[in-house]
Amino acid sequence: MSQIITELTGVSRTMILTLRGRADEQLHPHPLFQDPLAVEWSKLLPWDNGLEAIYRKSKLTQTSFAVRAYHHDQIASRHIANHSNSVVVELGAGLSTRFHRIGENTYRWLELDLPAVTELRHKLDTQTQQHRFISASVMDFDWMNAVPDVAPENILFIAEGLLPYFERNEVQHLVSQMRSRFSGALLVMDILGNCGKLASKDFSQIQAPHKWYAKNEQEVTAMGLHLVNVSCLYQLYPEHWHWQLRLPLKLLTHLSYFRNGYLILETKII
């Protein structure tokens, strides 16, 4: 297949970064996961100087994307193993290849994203009855009608790297809508703390500014979510980070300011 021409802008453009991060994970001596589709798709999609500037700015970048993806994989795998009618819904899925890594035993797997992203996915991937693509904004709540009618505890919503691009009141509105429809379901989400503002300028330059910075996980519980587990991204899988970063990360993340810089929250919608 020849290279695909896309006109992705704003937040949608960032999915090329995370795709590249997963593809490059295969170059690690001991990769966290195998993702041949990420390698294939990354070669087919355009790369530009704006993305390069972000991707190469820090030794943290590629590992951050890989560790985040792997940790979400682990959460989703546990959910699938524990529920015979498991449903996984990726919100703002981008070019996620998670279904192809771990989703074989799900009842249904839905990937939701904007029309331009879904159109691109149709060029790269194949929709099936088990694995469906939904073209909509996460803030267009009609997408909830597409979620299979199963007991809520069977449903896992994944918002990987998504919610910081929205205002806090928009996130609250989304959570409120989900509470009215899916009480008892699980929602795994990422939040940026004030420390995350250090990278905000880079993303603003590609018209994808972060808008919501949470002080800590208690800000999320106030929205009507019950915390199941909280993980600091930079404390996960310490042996996988560049050796020069391991000790600084270990020390810095004992300070709440840095610990809260990037959290992955497993929550229950109540």
Contacts in CASP RR format, 6 or more apart in sequence:
PFRMAT RR
TARGET T0000
AUTHOR 0000-0000-0000
METHOD contacts of the structure
MODEL  1
MSQIITELTGVSRTMILTLRGRADEQLHPHPLFQDPLAVEWSKLLPWDNG
LEAIYRKSKLTQTSFAVRAYHHDQIASRHIANHSNSVVVELGAGLSTRFH
RIGENTYRWLELDLPAVTELRHKLDTQTQQHRFISASVMDFDWMNAVPDV
APENILFIAEGLLPYFERNEVQHLVSQMRSRFSGALLVMDILGNCGKLAS
KDFSQIQAPHKWYAKNEQEVTAMGLHLVNVSCLYQLYPEHWHWQLRLPLK
LLTHLSYFRNGYLILETKII
1 44 0 8 1.000
2 44 0 8 1.000
3 43 0 8 1.000
3 44 0 8 1.000
3 45 0 8 1.000
3 46 0 8 1.000
4 44 0 8 1.000
4 45 0 8 1.000
4 46 0 8 1.000
4 120 0 8 1.000
4 123 0 8 1.000
4 124 0 8 1.000
5 46 0 8 1.000
6 45 0 8 1.000
6 46 0 8 1.000
6 116 0 8 1.000
6 120 0 8 1.000
7 116 0 8 1.000
8 15 0 8 1.000
8 16 0 8 1.000
8 116 0 8 1.000
8 117 0 8 1.000
8 120 0 8 1.000
9 207 0 8 1.000
10 206 0 8 1.000
10 207 0 8 1.000
10 208 0 8 1.000
11 165 0 8 1.000
11 208 0 8 1.000
12 94 0 8 1.000
12 113 0 8 1.000
12 114 0 8 1.000
12 116 0 8 1.000
12 117 0 8 1.000
13 51 0 8 1.000
13 206 0 8 1.000
13 207 0 8 1.000
13 208 0 8 1.000
14 203 0 8 1.000
14 206 0 8 1.000
14 208 0 8 1.000
15 94 0 8 1.000
15 95 0 8 1.000
15 117 0 8 1.000
16 42 0 8 1.000
16 45 0 8 1.000
16 46 0 8 1.000
16 47 0 8 1.000
16 51 0 8 1.000
16 95 0 8 1.000
17 51 0 8 1.000
17 54 0 8 1.000
17 55 0 8 1.000
17 65 0 8 1.000
18 65 0 8 1.000
18 69 0 8 1.000
18 94 0 8 1.000
18 95 0 8 1.000
19 38 0 8 1.000
19 41 0 8 1.000
19 42 0 8 1.000
19 45 0 8 1.000
19 95 0 8 1.000
20 42 0 8 1.000
20 47 0 8 1.000
20 51 0 8 1.000
20 55 0 8 1.000
20 62 0 8 1.000
20 65 0 8 1.000
21 38 0 8 1.000
21 55 0 8 1.000
21 61 0 8 1.000
21 62 0 8 1.000
21 65 0 8 1.000
21 66 0 8 1.000
22 33 0 8 1.000
22 35 0 8 1.000
22 38 0 8 1.000
22 65 0 8 1.000
22 66 0 8 1.000
22 69 0 8 1.000
22 97 0 8 1.000
23 35 0 8 1.000
23 38 0 8 1.000
23 39 0 8 1.000
23 41 0 8 1.000
23 42 0 8 1.000
24 62 0 8 1.000
24 66 0 8 1.000
25 31 0 8 1.000
25 32 0 8 1.000
25 33 0 8 1.000
25 35 0 8 1.000
25 38 0 8 1.000
25 62 0 8 1.000
25 65 0 8 1.000
25 66 0 8 1.000
25 69 0 8 1.000
26 34 0 8 1.000
26 35 0 8 1.000
26 36 0 8 1.000
26 38 0 8 1.000
26 39 0 8 1.000
28 66 0 8 1.000
28 240 0 8 1.000
30 240 0 8 1.000
31 66 0 8 1.000
32 66 0 8 1.000
32 67 0 8 1.000
32 69 0 8 1.000
32 70 0 8 1.000
32 237 0 8 1.000
32 240 0 8 1.000
33 66 0 8 1.000
33 69 0 8 1.000
33 70 0 8 1.000
33 73 0 8 1.000
33 101 0 8 1.000
34 101 0 8 1.000
35 97 0 8 1.000
35 101 0 8 1.000
37 97 0 8 1.000
37 100 0 8 1.000
37 125 0 8 1.000
38 95 0 8 1.000
38 97 0 8 1.000
41 95 0 8 1.000
41 97 0 8 1.000
41 124 0 8 1.000
44 124 0 8 1.000
45 95 0 8 1.000
50 205 0 8 1.000
50 206 0 8 1.000
51 206 0 8 1.000
53 202 0 8 1.000
53 205 0 8 1.000
54 61 0 8 1.000
54 199 0 8 1.000
54 202 0 8 1.000
54 203 0 8 1.000
54 206 0 8 1.000
55 61 0 8 1.000
55 62 0 8 1.000
57 202 0 8 1.000
59 242 0 8 1.000
59 244 0 8 1.000
59 245 0 8 1.000
60 234 0 8 1.000
60 241 0 8 1.000
60 245 0 8 1.000
63 240 0 8 1.000
63 241 0 8 1.000
63 242 0 8 1.000
64 233 0 8 1.000
64 234 0 8 1.000
64 262 0 8 1.000
66 240 0 8 1.000
67 233 0 8 1.000
67 236 0 8 1.000
67 237 0 8 1.000
67 240 0 8 1.000
67 241 0 8 1.000
68 160 0 8 1.000
68 161 0 8 1.000
68 190 0 8 1.000
68 233 0 8 1.000
68 264 0 8 1.000
69 98 0 8 1.000
69 160 0 8 1.000
70 237 0 8 1.000
71 231 0 8 1.000
71 233 0 8 1.000
71 236 0 8 1.000
71 237 0 8 1.000
71 264 0 8 1.000
72 98 0 8 1.000
72 158 0 8 1.000
72 160 0 8 1.000
72 188 0 8 1.000
72 264 0 8 1.000
73 98 0 8 1.000
73 101 0 8 1.000
73 102 0 8 1.000
75 156 0 8 1.000
75 158 0 8 1.000
75 188 0 8 1.000
75 266 0 8 1.000
76 88 0 8 1.000
76 98 0 8 1.000
76 102 0 8 1.000
76 103 0 8 1.000
76 156 0 8 1.000
76 158 0 8 1.000
76 188 0 8 1.000
77 102 0 8 1.000
79 86 0 8 1.000
79 88 0 8 1.000
79 156 0 8 1.000
79 186 0 8 1.000
80 86 0 8 1.000
80 88 0 8 1.000
80 102 0 8 1.000
80 103 0 8 1.000
80 105 0 8 1.000
80 106 0 8 1.000
81 105 0 8 1.000
83 153 0 8 1.000
83 154 0 8 1.000
84 107 0 8 1.000
85 107 0 8 1.000
85 150 0 8 1.000
85 151 0 8 1.000
85 154 0 8 1.000
86 105 0 8 1.000
86 106 0 8 1.000
86 107 0 8 1.000
86 154 0 8 1.000
86 155 0 8 1.000
86 156 0 8 1.000
87 106 0 8 1.000
87 107 0 8 1.000
87 108 0 8 1.000
87 109 0 8 1.000
87 110 0 8 1.000
87 147 0 8 1.000
87 148 0 8 1.000
87 150 0 8 1.000
87 154 0 8 1.000
87 155 0 8 1.000
87 156 0 8 1.000
88 98 0 8 1.000
88 99 0 8 1.000
88 103 0 8 1.000
88 106 0 8 1.000
88 108 0 8 1.000
88 109 0 8 1.000
88 110 0 8 1.000
88 155 0 8 1.000
88 156 0 8 1.000
88 158 0 8 1.000
89 109 0 8 1.000
89 110 0 8 1.000
89 112 0 8 1.000
89 147 0 8 1.000
89 155 0 8 1.000
89 156 0 8 1.000
89 157 0 8 1.000
89 158 0 8 1.000
90 96 0 8 1.000
90 98 0 8 1.000
90 109 0 8 1.000
90 110 0 8 1.000
90 111 0 8 1.000
90 112 0 8 1.000
90 158 0 8 1.000
90 160 0 8 1.000
91 112 0 8 1.000
91 138 0 8 1.000
91 157 0 8 1.000
91 158 0 8 1.000
91 159 0 8 1.000
91 162 0 8 1.000
92 111 0 8 1.000
92 112 0 8 1.000
92 113 0 8 1.000
92 114 0 8 1.000
92 117 0 8 1.000
92 138 0 8 1.000
92 159 0 8 1.000
92 160 0 8 1.000
92 162 0 8 1.000
93 111 0 8 1.000
93 112 0 8 1.000
93 113 0 8 1.000
93 117 0 8 1.000
93 121 0 8 1.000
94 111 0 8 1.000
94 113 0 8 1.000
94 117 0 8 1.000
94 121 0 8 1.000
95 117 0 8 1.000
95 120 0 8 1.000
95 121 0 8 1.000
95 124 0 8 1.000
96 111 0 8 1.000
96 160 0 8 1.000
98 158 0 8 1.000
99 106 0 8 1.000
99 109 0 8 1.000
99 111 0 8 1.000
99 131 0 8 1.000
103 109 0 8 1.000
106 130 0 8 1.000
107 130 0 8 1.000
107 148 0 8 1.000
107 150 0 8 1.000
107 154 0 8 1.000
108 130 0 8 1.000
108 132 0 8 1.000
108 148 0 8 1.000
109 130 0 8 1.000
109 131 0 8 1.000
109 132 0 8 1.000
110 132 0 8 1.000
110 133 0 8 1.000
110 134 0 8 1.000
110 146 0 8 1.000
110 147 0 8 1.000
111 118 0 8 1.000
111 121 0 8 1.000
111 131 0 8 1.000
111 132 0 8 1.000
111 133 0 8 1.000
111 134 0 8 1.000
112 134 0 8 1.000
112 136 0 8 1.000
112 138 0 8 1.000
112 143 0 8 1.000
113 121 0 8 1.000
113 133 0 8 1.000
113 134 0 8 1.000
113 135 0 8 1.000
114 135 0 8 1.000
114 136 0 8 1.000
114 137 0 8 1.000
115 135 0 8 1.000
115 136 0 8 1.000
118 133 0 8 1.000
118 134 0 8 1.000
118 135 0 8 1.000
119 135 0 8 1.000
121 133 0 8 1.000
122 133 0 8 1.000
125 133 0 8 1.000
127 133 0 8 1.000
132 146 0 8 1.000
134 143 0 8 1.000
134 146 0 8 1.000
136 142 0 8 1.000
136 143 0 8 1.000
138 159 0 8 1.000
138 162 0 8 1.000
138 174 0 8 1.000
139 166 0 8 1.000
139 170 0 8 1.000
139 173 0 8 1.000
139 174 0 8 1.000
141 174 0 8 1.000
141 177 0 8 1.000
144 177 0 8 1.000
144 178 0 8 1.000
144 181 0 8 1.000
144 182 0 8 1.000
147 155 0 8 1.000
147 181 0 8 1.000
147 182 0 8 1.000
152 182 0 8 1.000
152 183 0 8 1.000
152 184 0 8 1.000
152 185 0 8 1.000
152 269 0 8 1.000
153 184 0 8 1.000
153 185 0 8 1.000
153 186 0 8 1.000
154 185 0 8 1.000
155 182 0 8 1.000
155 185 0 8 1.000
155 186 0 8 1.000
156 185 0 8 1.000
156 186 0 8 1.000
156 187 0 8 1.000
156 188 0 8 1.000
157 178 0 8 1.000
157 182 0 8 1.000
157 185 0 8 1.000
157 186 0 8 1.000
157 187 0 8 1.000
157 188 0 8 1.000
157 269 0 8 1.000
158 188 0 8 1.000
159 187 0 8 1.000
159 188 0 8 1.000
159 189 0 8 1.000
159 190 0 8 1.000
160 188 0 8 1.000
160 190 0 8 1.000
161 190 0 8 1.000
162 189 0 8 1.000
162 190 0 8 1.000
163 171 0 8 1.000
163 174 0 8 1.000
163 189 0 8 1.000
163 190 0 8 1.000
163 191 0 8 1.000
163 212 0 8 1.000
164 190 0 8 1.000
164 191 0 8 1.000
164 192 0 8 1.000
164 210 0 8 1.000
164 211 0 8 1.000
164 212 0 8 1.000
164 213 0 8 1.000
165 208 0 8 1.000
165 209 0 8 1.000
165 210 0 8 1.000
165 211 0 8 1.000
165 212 0 8 1.000
166 174 0 8 1.000
166 211 0 8 1.000
166 212 0 8 1.000
167 211 0 8 1.000
167 212 0 8 1.000
168 211 0 8 1.000
168 212 0 8 1.000
168 214 0 8 1.000
171 212 0 8 1.000
171 223 0 8 1.000
172 223 0 8 1.000
175 187 0 8 1.000
175 223 0 8 1.000
175 224 0 8 1.000
175 225 0 8 1.000
175 269 0 8 1.000
176 223 0 8 1.000
178 185 0 8 1.000
178 187 0 8 1.000
178 269 0 8 1.000
179 224 0 8 1.000
179 269 0 8 1.000
179 270 0 8 1.000
182 269 0 8 1.000
183 269 0 8 1.000
183 270 0 8 1.000
184 268 0 8 1.000
184 269 0 8 1.000
184 270 0 8 1.000
185 268 0 8 1.000
185 269 0 8 1.000
186 228 0 8 1.000
186 266 0 8 1.000
186 267 0 8 1.000
186 268 0 8 1.000
186 269 0 8 1.000
187 225 0 8 1.000
187 267 0 8 1.000
187 268 0 8 1.000
187 269 0 8 1.000
188 264 0 8 1.000
188 265 0 8 1.000
188 266 0 8 1.000
188 267 0 8 1.000
189 220 0 8 1.000
189 264 0 8 1.000
189 265 0 8 1.000
189 267 0 8 1.000
190 233 0 8 1.000
190 262 0 8 1.000
190 263 0 8 1.000
190 264 0 8 1.000
190 265 0 8 1.000
191 212 0 8 1.000
191 214 0 8 1.000
191 217 0 8 1.000
191 219 0 8 1.000
191 220 0 8 1.000
191 262 0 8 1.000
191 263 0 8 1.000
191 265 0 8 1.000
192 210 0 8 1.000
192 212 0 8 1.000
192 213 0 8 1.000
192 214 0 8 1.000
192 261 0 8 1.000
192 262 0 8 1.000
193 213 0 8 1.000
193 214 0 8 1.000
193 215 0 8 1.000
193 216 0 8 1.000
193 260 0 8 1.000
193 261 0 8 1.000
193 262 0 8 1.000
193 263 0 8 1.000
194 213 0 8 1.000
194 215 0 8 1.000
194 257 0 8 1.000
194 260 0 8 1.000
194 261 0 8 1.000
195 257 0 8 1.000
195 258 0 8 1.000
195 260 0 8 1.000
195 261 0 8 1.000
195 262 0 8 1.000
196 210 0 8 1.000
196 213 0 8 1.000
196 261 0 8 1.000
196 262 0 8 1.000
197 210 0 8 1.000
197 213 0 8 1.000
199 210 0 8 1.000
200 209 0 8 1.000
200 210 0 8 1.000
203 209 0 8 1.000
203 210 0 8 1.000
214 220 0 8 1.000
214 260 0 8 1.000
214 263 0 8 1.000
215 260 0 8 1.000
216 256 0 8 1.000
216 260 0 8 1.000
216 263 0 8 1.000
217 227 0 8 1.000
217 230 0 8 1.000
217 260 0 8 1.000
217 263 0 8 1.000
217 265 0 8 1.000
220 227 0 8 1.000
220 265 0 8 1.000
220 267 0 8 1.000
221 227 0 8 1.000
224 269 0 8 1.000
224 270 0 8 1.000
225 265 0 8 1.000
225 267 0 8 1.000
225 268 0 8 1.000
225 269 0 8 1.000
225 270 0 8 1.000
226 267 0 8 1.000
226 268 0 8 1.000
226 269 0 8 1.000
226 270 0 8 1.000
227 265 0 8 1.000
227 266 0 8 1.000
227 267 0 8 1.000
228 266 0 8 1.000
228 267 0 8 1.000
228 268 0 8 1.000
229 265 0 8 1.000
229 266 0 8 1.000
230 263 0 8 1.000
230 264 0 8 1.000
230 265 0 8 1.000
230 266 0 8 1.000
231 263 0 8 1.000
231 264 0 8 1.000
231 265 0 8 1.000
231 266 0 8 1.000
232 253 0 8 1.000
232 259 0 8 1.000
232 260 0 8 1.000
232 261 0 8 1.000
232 262 0 8 1.000
232 263 0 8 1.000
233 261 0 8 1.000
233 262 0 8 1.000
233 263 0 8 1.000
233 264 0 8 1.000
234 241 0 8 1.000
234 249 0 8 1.000
234 252 0 8 1.000
234 253 0 8 1.000
234 258 0 8 1.000
234 259 0 8 1.000
234 261 0 8 1.000
234 262 0 8 1.000
235 249 0 8 1.000
235 250 0 8 1.000
235 253 0 8 1.000
235 259 0 8 1.000
236 264 0 8 1.000
238 246 0 8 1.000
238 249 0 8 1.000
238 250 0 8 1.000
239 246 0 8 1.000
241 249 0 8 1.000
252 258 0 8 1.000
253 259 0 8 1.000
END
